[in-house]
Every structure is written in structure tokens, then in C-alpha cells.
């Protein structure tokens, strides 16, 4: 299975344990991460993270699946064909 380039959007509510767990997961999947942009949206109590990745669909799916199981975390991914 070939590698694909994509983007993962992550919304994290609050500043609790989920923030630490998101960062731990991103470190575990560091080999597929090309870049990361994090923006605290204080007015809404959210952290918005955008991750650019290059990996197989299984690798990206594993990361997004684990992120989506965390309380207060919402994620969506987009993979391109090239």
C-alpha cells in the first residue's frame, strides 16, 4: 500500500487530560507527520490543530481512530491521491 499526503484536523475541548493524550499520540506517530499547526481558540475553549501527514491509509486511519476515541476530541482527515 503506497503512502499518501493528507491533512488531519483536530479539535480538542478544554485544557485537560485530553490535550496531553493528543500530544502523546502525535509523538507516537511522528514518523508520518510532516508539519503541525496548533491554535488555541480561547473564546470557545478549544484547541485547533492541523497536521500534515504522509503515510499509508492504515497509518493515518490508526492515528485518527485513536484520536477520535479520546474524550473531548473531534477529528477529520483528508487524504490526496498523490
C-alpha positions as CSV (number, residue, x, y, z in Angstrom):
1,X,0.0,0.0,0.0
2,X,1.5,3.4,-1.1
3,X,1.9,6.5,1.0
4,X,-0.4,9.4,0.6
5,X,-0.3,13.0,1.6
6,X,-3.1,14.4,3.7
7,X,-4.3,16.7,6.4
8,X,-5.8,15.9,9.8
9,X,-7.9,18.5,11.6
10,X,-8.2,18.0,15.3
11,X,-10.5,19.9,17.7
12,X,-9.7,19.5,21.4
13,X,-12.1,20.8,24.0
14,X,-10.6,22.4,27.1
15,X,-7.2,22.1,28.5
16,X,-7.4,18.8,30.5
17,X,-6.0,15.4,30.2
18,X,-7.1,15.0,26.5
19,X,-4.5,17.7,25.5
20,X,-1.7,15.6,26.9
21,X,-3.0,12.4,25.4
22,X,-3.3,14.0,22.0
23,X,0.3,15.2,22.2
24,X,1.4,11.7,23.3
25,X,-0.3,10.1,20.2
26,X,1.2,12.7,17.9
27,X,4.6,11.9,19.2
28,X,4.0,8.1,18.7
29,X,3.0,8.8,15.1
30,X,5.8,11.3,14.5
31,X,7.3,9.4,11.6
32,X,4.2,10.2,9.4
33,X,3.9,13.9,10.5
34,X,5.3,16.4,8.1
35,X,4.1,19.5,9.9
36,X,1.8,20.7,12.7
37,X,0.0,24.0,13.4
38,X,-1.8,24.5,16.8
39,X,-4.0,27.4,17.6
40,X,-5.7,28.0,21.0
41,X,-9.2,29.3,20.4
42,X,-9.7,30.7,24.0
43,X,-13.0,32.3,23.3
44,X,-14.6,28.9,22.5
45,X,-12.4,26.8,24.9
46,X,-10.9,24.8,22.0
47,X,-7.5,24.0,20.7
48,X,-7.4,23.6,16.9
49,X,-4.6,21.5,15.5
50,X,-3.9,20.9,11.8
51,X,-1.5,18.1,11.0
52,X,0.0,17.5,7.5
53,X,0.9,13.8,7.1
54,X,2.4,11.4,4.6
55,X,1.6,7.7,5.3
56,X,-0.4,4.8,4.3
57,X,-4.2,4.8,4.7
58,X,-3.8,2.3,7.6
59,X,-1.3,4.5,9.4
60,X,-3.4,7.7,9.0
61,X,-6.6,5.7,9.9
62,X,-4.9,4.3,13.0
63,X,-3.9,7.8,14.2
64,X,-7.3,9.4,13.5
65,X,-9.1,6.4,15.1
66,X,-7.1,6.7,18.3
67,X,-7.5,10.4,18.4
68,X,-11.3,10.1,17.9
69,X,-11.6,7.8,20.9
70,X,-10.3,10.4,23.3
71,X,-13.0,12.3,25.3
72,X,-13.5,15.9,24.0
73,X,-11.6,15.3,20.8
74,X,-13.0,15.5,17.3
75,X,-11.0,14.7,14.2
76,X,-11.4,14.6,10.4
77,X,-8.9,13.6,7.8
78,X,-8.4,14.3,4.1
79,X,-6.0,12.2,2.0
80,X,-5.0,13.1,-1.5
81,X,-4.4,10.6,-4.3
82,X,-0.7,11.5,-5.0
